[in-house]
Amino acid sequence: PVTQSKDGSILVAIHAKPGAKANAITDVTTETVGVQITAPPMEGEANAELCRYLAGVLEVKKSAVSLERGAKSREKTVRVDTPGTTIDAVLQRIKAAI
């Protein structure tokens, strides 16, 4: 679920579950990371909350996390722009948050 783009950014495949009781990473499969978000899927609220939550989990600045693809879908790709961050480090932090 975590890859590296040609420019060095880390890309994380997300299966979003908006409208949950609490923000949480629910599971990590070979294809996606399941993330439940409290914000409703309206006017980009859940997307913004997803980026804020992932920034906290990954211990990076909020500005380093952005939505790459899937603004209107539950299947999303999130970009993490932090120099020196590795795929393994991102996966470890995600798995530690389950």
N, C-alpha and C positions, 0 to 999 in steps of 0.2 A: 504493500500500500504506500510505501515511501520510495520516491525515486529522485534523481538529480537531473536538472535540466542542463542544456548545453552551456548556459551562462553561469552555472554553479549554484543556482537556487535549488532549494529542496522543495519537491512537490509531494503533497500528501493527499491521497484519494480518501474522500470522506463520504459516509452515508449518514446524512443528517436526519435527526428525528426532532422536529420542532414541537413546541407546546408541552414539554415535559415538566415534571415537578422540580427537577434540579438539573443543573448542567453537569454532565458526566460523560466519560468515555465508557461505552458499554462493552465493546468487543474489538478485537483486532483480528481480521482474517487475512488471507494471502492477497486479497484484492482491495479491501477498504478498511477504514477505521470507523466504527460506529460511534457517533457522538449525539447525545441527546441535549437539547437546548431548551431553556425555559421560555424564550421569546417566541411569540407567534410568527408564523410565516407570512407576514404582511409588511409591505413597503420596505423590504430589506432588513427588518429588525432582527430576524433570526440569523441572517448572514453576518451582520455586524457583531452580534453577540457571539457567534461561532468564532470569529476572528479574535475577539477579545479573550474568550475562554482559552483558545489554543495558544495565544501569546503567553498567558499565565502558566499553562501546563508546560510549554516548551522553554519557559524562562527567557523570553526575548521581548523586545519592545513591541508594543501594539502596532506601530507603524511598519514593522518588519513582516507582519502577517497580512496577506491580502487574498481575496477570492480570485482565482485564476479562471475557473469555468464553473458553470452550473448555478448561476444566480437564481434561476427559477425552477431548479430541480433539486431533488433530495440527494442525487449523486453529484458531488462537487469535487473540485480540485483546489486546494489551498496552497499558495506559494509562501515559502518562508525565506526571506532575503536577509541572511545573517552570515557574513564572511566567517569561514572557519567551522561552520556547523556541518556535521557529517550525518549521513543517513542513519548510521548506528546510534548516534547520540539522540536524534529525534525519535527513533523507534524505542529506545530505552526509556525516555521521558514519557512517551505515550503509554507504554506498558506499565510503567510505575504508577500512572494515574488511574488505572482500572480499579 
